[in-house]
């Protein structure tokens, strides 16, 4: 008779196989599946996800968890993480899960209608219902200080709302000030980037640069999809997708660096964790730190373009002949306060996120009623970015996520940015000048450091533990703000 | 509380989802998966297949089967087929399943070694063990006349060995005679087919012709793989793969027609059966009848090339300029007795299959001992084809299948050929001259007839029932032999 721990491991391995199989089905759906296959595919994915959930939530899992005797640190980490997941999965009553699904299903339709017709009132009652469900969910999951804690914990395990709030508050002041100063300076010409960039050359360049920064194509691949994403089926199979726009250089190139950053995280997880619940990246914020590090701190840096601009010019001789490296570098870093989060630049992006975080908390606390959302949204856009939408479709209705019920999710984007700069600063302390390495195209020391200090741990360490062990303390906006001040201060010639 | 029938349907739907999901994982493995992913993928597929098997074999399934009250003919068909599957799945004792797996796993290694070194003795003891396992399997499954019945039933449900034997016996005499006559005639020059055929043009032509015969790319797709295959995930998603050889016209072109034939069968199943155990083609023989009908009766016919040769010449101007349609038609139909089944022409292929069928039966009955296999094999090759291998690697060791434990599987290839001609003759009775339709590129009446009479039934009717309802009786070699005699008699100018 095998031990409780062995039985638990076997059960968890089955569940992980079901989850990874679902991910394969979903990847196929986004990349290769004939359109007519969608109905059958939805049923197949739903069956696998449901079986995984049911298998996990059975009493047997609780029994095995109670009886399992850890024999080493890895076992201890496994049991801790699985207990956390089990509590989370079993605390939500079935009727709430059902209602959440019904409410968000209707909310999605209400949101679509509202956005299409610029009619917030079509979404408002659904938003109220979604908020109510989220509050009940938070109560069921439990929290210490405020309901938002329970929701945030789903995406950023162990992070407290108070911590995020205090870090964001300080950052916001500095950032609004920087954006305001930049707004007074001449606009950077970005038109170079919207010339004709043939798709094949974009694809080939992307694959080449992804390989050179360290994405392992022997354990992954790239496909096309409507929206780029990365997905993982095992430590040995972590894939990315891209979307090519032949009239815009940025989406495919920076998107590829971004998705490769996510996928390299998953490729770097200790193989011993493969097929266990510890296999994945530890949080959405830490995951985003990896994508943003390669996309921005590396990919939008001056040394990166010192190294790559001549090559890129060879890939696109028509679009880039006569363009200087400096012009190109400025273009890919242009700051332009806009209404649309998903197209926002490196500096203003965080303000979009903070506005959403503040509004989520205010709606959950009842401080902002659903009916007041458009006004509250517009006020923040004006205050933070100096722009305001003409319509709610461009404003508080722009993102689908709230209609999906996802509260507590948005802040992880900004957390990722902040963490990326904290890790960068720790890496620089350990490796010396990163600028020189990047300028020479030597990325393996960077990737090696990330593997050693971040990737290999999988879910064994929380984001905060990783930051403490590398940077020396938990979440801190200082390094990112210093980075932004220096980079964009130079670029716009402002003493930010 | 839902009825027993509803509960059973729900359970079967889950199982089918797991099986279809496994098929997606396997398709990905053969087409797109990075090589390093194989170990994790094997685990994932094995978990899904095992869960499907366990869920099906639980006592609950038997209880529901016993209690379910059919409300219509569809329900009756479902219950009949599921009872058959359940009996089959639960009759094999777990220790035999385990031993079968161990024995074939070792046999595969023994076969590889034997084939690589032309050393039959390396495989001989494994063959004996595989035979023993198959005999025990047949006993567990049960049979009326001889053990082979039980094994054949796995691939060709309801077909009796005696039926196959008597049909094959008569066919063999006629066929050996035809092959003997052809062997005396001048050899047809096939060198046209091994000129340079650019891969892109092969791909484009294949997709075009597959579309034109009726393969629905809105509910399917084509990818590359090392070995061509077709696979189905739902009635709305049935895919094919191809393998391109730039120095040979045949593999991709006729392979595409062949795989499209299989996939069109699955695309033609009644959507009401989707996601149930009735969704698939009814037997391997009937499946092969569909692929061979499009590959050979259509794709290697004179009217087909009357219609397509000018187009194909435009796709390959370098290879085919100055080539006449007649030369091309003769080349794609050249008969050349050879040692290798997978490269065999339309006429000799059946003899390869019959030899294997006879040897399988003789080995199971003890008439041919494993040690006598090489001699028995070579004798048949000489008698049937007039050629004999110099080595066992080219002889009885050429195929992997026996080492995998697959006994009862080979005959379905020849059954498919025979059935294709029976269906063709019924179709001609109903539709009038098929030659005219094919010569005009009008394939939709043919496909429509097959959908109506074969495809839509899925597993609701057996192959024999389909033949009886269309052709008027069960398995019959007459139509195929008459077809071969006419076609190859004309081609080689022999009065066969």
HADDOCK unambig.tbl for C-alpha pairs under 7 A between the chains (distance, minus, plus):
assign (segid A and resid 14 and name CA) (segid B and resid 47 and name CA) 6.29 0.50 0.50
assign (segid A and resid 17 and name CA) (segid B and resid 44 and name CA) 4.98 0.50 0.50
assign (segid A and resid 17 and name CA) (segid B and resid 47 and name CA) 6.80 0.50 0.50
assign (segid A and resid 21 and name CA) (segid B and resid 44 and name CA) 6.71 0.50 0.50
assign (segid A and resid 34 and name CA) (segid B and resid 218 and name CA) 5.69 0.50 0.50
assign (segid A and resid 34 and name CA) (segid B and resid 219 and name CA) 5.49 0.50 0.50
assign (segid A and resid 34 and name CA) (segid B and resid 220 and name CA) 5.73 0.50 0.50
assign (segid A and resid 34 and name CA) (segid B and resid 221 and name CA) 6.83 0.50 0.50
assign (segid A and resid 34 and name CA) (segid B and resid 237 and name CA) 6.60 0.50 0.50
assign (segid A and resid 35 and name CA) (segid B and resid 218 and name CA) 6.62 0.50 0.50
assign (segid A and resid 36 and name CA) (segid B and resid 218 and name CA) 6.34 0.50 0.50
assign (segid A and resid 36 and name CA) (segid B and resid 219 and name CA) 5.56 0.50 0.50
assign (segid A and resid 36 and name CA) (segid B and resid 236 and name CA) 5.61 0.50 0.50
assign (segid A and resid 37 and name CA) (segid B and resid 219 and name CA) 6.59 0.50 0.50
assign (segid A and resid 37 and name CA) (segid B and resid 236 and name CA) 4.99 0.50 0.50
assign (segid A and resid 37 and name CA) (segid B and resid 237 and name CA) 5.22 0.50 0.50
assign (segid A and resid 40 and name CA) (segid B and resid 234 and name CA) 6.36 0.50 0.50
assign (segid A and resid 44 and name CA) (segid B and resid 17 and name CA) 4.97 0.50 0.50
assign (segid A and resid 44 and name CA) (segid B and resid 21 and name CA) 6.71 0.50 0.50
assign (segid A and resid 47 and name CA) (segid B and resid 14 and name CA) 6.29 0.50 0.50
assign (segid A and resid 47 and name CA) (segid B and resid 17 and name CA) 6.79 0.50 0.50
assign (segid A and resid 218 and name CA) (segid B and resid 34 and name CA) 5.68 0.50 0.50
assign (segid A and resid 218 and name CA) (segid B and resid 35 and name CA) 6.60 0.50 0.50
assign (segid A and resid 218 and name CA) (segid B and resid 36 and name CA) 6.33 0.50 0.50
assign (segid A and resid 219 and name CA) (segid B and resid 34 and name CA) 5.51 0.50 0.50
assign (segid A and resid 219 and name CA) (segid B and resid 36 and name CA) 5.55 0.50 0.50
assign (segid A and resid 219 and name CA) (segid B and resid 37 and name CA) 6.58 0.50 0.50
assign (segid A and resid 220 and name CA) (segid B and resid 34 and name CA) 5.72 0.50 0.50
assign (segid A and resid 221 and name CA) (segid B and resid 34 and name CA) 6.83 0.50 0.50
assign (segid A and resid 234 and name CA) (segid B and resid 40 and name CA) 6.35 0.50 0.50
assign (segid A and resid 236 and name CA) (segid B and resid 36 and name CA) 5.61 0.50 0.50
assign (segid A and resid 236 and name CA) (segid B and resid 37 and name CA) 4.97 0.50 0.50
assign (segid A and resid 237 and name CA) (segid B and resid 34 and name CA) 6.61 0.50 0.50
assign (segid A and resid 237 and name CA) (segid B and resid 37 and name CA) 5.21 0.50 0.50
